[in-house]
Amino acid sequence: MRLFVMAMLFTVIAFAAEPDFSTVPGVIINHIPASEERYVGSPTIAVFPDGTYAAAHDEFGPKSGYFTGAITNVFRSEDRGASWEQTARIEGALWSTLFVHRGALYLLGVDKEYGPVLIRRSEDGGHTWTTPTDDSTGVLAPEDYHTAPVPVLEYKGRLWRGVERAATPGKWGVIYQATMMSAPVDADLLKASSWTFSNSIARDPAWLDNTFHAWLEGNAVVRRGQMYDILRVDYRPGTEKGALVRVSKDGKKATFDPDRDFVDFPGGAKKFSIRYDKKSRRYWTLSTPVLQEYPGVDNSKVRNSLVLMSSRDLRKWTMHKLLLSHPDVEKHAFQYVDWLFEEDDIIAVSRTAYEDGLGGAKRAHDANFMTFHRFDNFRPMAKLKLEYAK
């Protein structure tokens, strides 16, 4: 009898451990079960001129190479995101942005937590990649940088991208210094000499009435000829914020005025990407604001709702529509979303924490999926308004 009960118990456990992705929203690009102690990070997406998509994510967690030489997985879709195949597994790539330039695919980030700024190029659609070994093959700046998959913006004959100098050793966030990097569009992007780095601005804990902790994951955005590095703000007492750092036309000088350049930004305590749409004359973002109160949970950890949001001037932001949501904040999230315009739609990739039939994500932050999403006909949504709780 005892053997029968044990056999039945093992059968139940085996049955319960079967993967079940049936409730996961969007198209699953990759899944890593929490039991592997490797988590999905840094989703990024790019589109080739022929309409082929490329996407990538890195891995973090106890059994990843996060601290020594991180792994980034690259994927490709030839059917507008309906299905995906993996094309590469790159060693020594973390917090990286995919972008297409002059027909080639690039990956720009660092190699590990607070590593050097690196860039790689693929000439065959993401299957094979150059290897950064020195300042002529993709090593653009020395050690100690932080970043994320933020936009690479082409403007006035240059490519622009935000990064953060990490003045290690020190605590997370406290060491981050806002920086802009740029290069001529016709330069060899693998050469360090092609790139200009602005001065780096350290945080001041006295900002925001002595409540400012950190800024990070800055976006290159232009308004009326002024280049900005718009950063996520780690500020927890009240309404989420963004910070607008001004960058000179030559990319060498960054300045910040704390009295005028903090703005209310729903979802600003988490990573976001901002892009300008000429048709609507609006700046758009997909953010993760706090849509209702969660007592005892700081706003930087609430990532269970993805919202479409826009602005005409980068200072006043309006939430328009709830795109993805789950009531649980502990083990569900749609975060670090990278996205692009595609005609009348927005296409996006998300670091998604969700049920998988195997116990789900370890926690909301430690995602177990990268998912692809298409949000149809986004421009008319500018007429909608969604309430904001915090």
HELIX and SHEET records of a PDB file:
HELIX    1   1 ARG A    2  ALA A   16  1                                  15    
HELIX    2   2 ALA A   34  GLU A   36  5                                   3    
HELIX    3   3 ALA A  192  SER A  194  5                                   3    
HELIX    4   4 TRP A  207  ASN A  210  1                                   4    
HELIX    5   5 ASN A  299  LYS A  301  5                                   3    
HELIX    6   6 ARG A  379  LYS A  383  5                                   5    
SHEET    1   A 4 VAL A  27  HIS A  31  0                                        
SHEET    2   A 4 PHE A 369  PHE A 375 -1                                        
SHEET    3   A 4 ASP A 345  ALA A 353 -1                                        
SHEET    4   A 4 ALA A 333  GLU A 342 -1                                        
SHEET    1   B 4 TYR A  39  VAL A  47  0                                        
SHEET    2   B 4 TYR A  53  PHE A  60 -1                                        
SHEET    3   B 4 ILE A  71  SER A  77 -1                                        
SHEET    4   B 4 GLU A  85  GLU A  91 -1                                        
SHEET    1   C 6 LEU A  94  HIS A 101  0                                        
SHEET    2   C 6 ALA A 104  VAL A 110 -1                                        
SHEET    3   C 6 GLY A 115  SER A 122 -1                                        
SHEET    4   C 6 VAL A 139  HIS A 146 -1                                        
SHEET    5   C 6 ARG A 158  ALA A 166 -1                                        
SHEET    6   C 6 LEU A 153  TYR A 155 -1                                        
SHEET    1   D 7 LEU A  94  HIS A 101  0                                        
SHEET    2   D 7 ALA A 104  VAL A 110 -1                                        
SHEET    3   D 7 GLY A 115  SER A 122 -1                                        
SHEET    4   D 7 VAL A 139  HIS A 146 -1                                        
SHEET    5   D 7 ARG A 158  ALA A 166 -1                                        
SHEET    6   D 7 TYR A 176  PRO A 184 -1                                        
SHEET    7   D 7 THR A 196  PHE A 197 -1                                        
SHEET    1   E 7 LEU A  94  HIS A 101  0                                        
SHEET    2   E 7 ALA A 104  VAL A 110 -1                                        
SHEET    3   E 7 GLY A 115  SER A 122 -1                                        
SHEET    4   E 7 VAL A 139  HIS A 146 -1                                        
SHEET    5   E 7 ARG A 158  ALA A 166 -1                                        
SHEET    6   E 7 TYR A 176  PRO A 184 -1                                        
SHEET    7   E 7 ILE A 201  ALA A 202 -1                                        
SHEET    1   F 4 ALA A 214  ARG A 223  0                                        
SHEET    2   F 4 GLN A 226  ASP A 234 -1                                        
SHEET    3   F 4 LYS A 241  VAL A 247 -1                                        
SHEET    4   F 4 ALA A 254  THR A 255 -1                                        
SHEET    1   G 4 ALA A 214  ARG A 223  0                                        
SHEET    2   G 4 GLN A 226  ASP A 234 -1                                        
SHEET    3   G 4 LYS A 241  VAL A 247 -1                                        
SHEET    4   G 4 PHE A 262  ASP A 264 -1                                        
SHEET    1   H 4 ILE A 274  ASP A 277  0                                        
SHEET    2   H 4 ARG A 282  SER A 287 -1                                        
SHEET    3   H 4 SER A 305  SER A 311 -1                                        
SHEET    4   H 4 THR A 318  SER A 325 -1                                        
END                                                                             
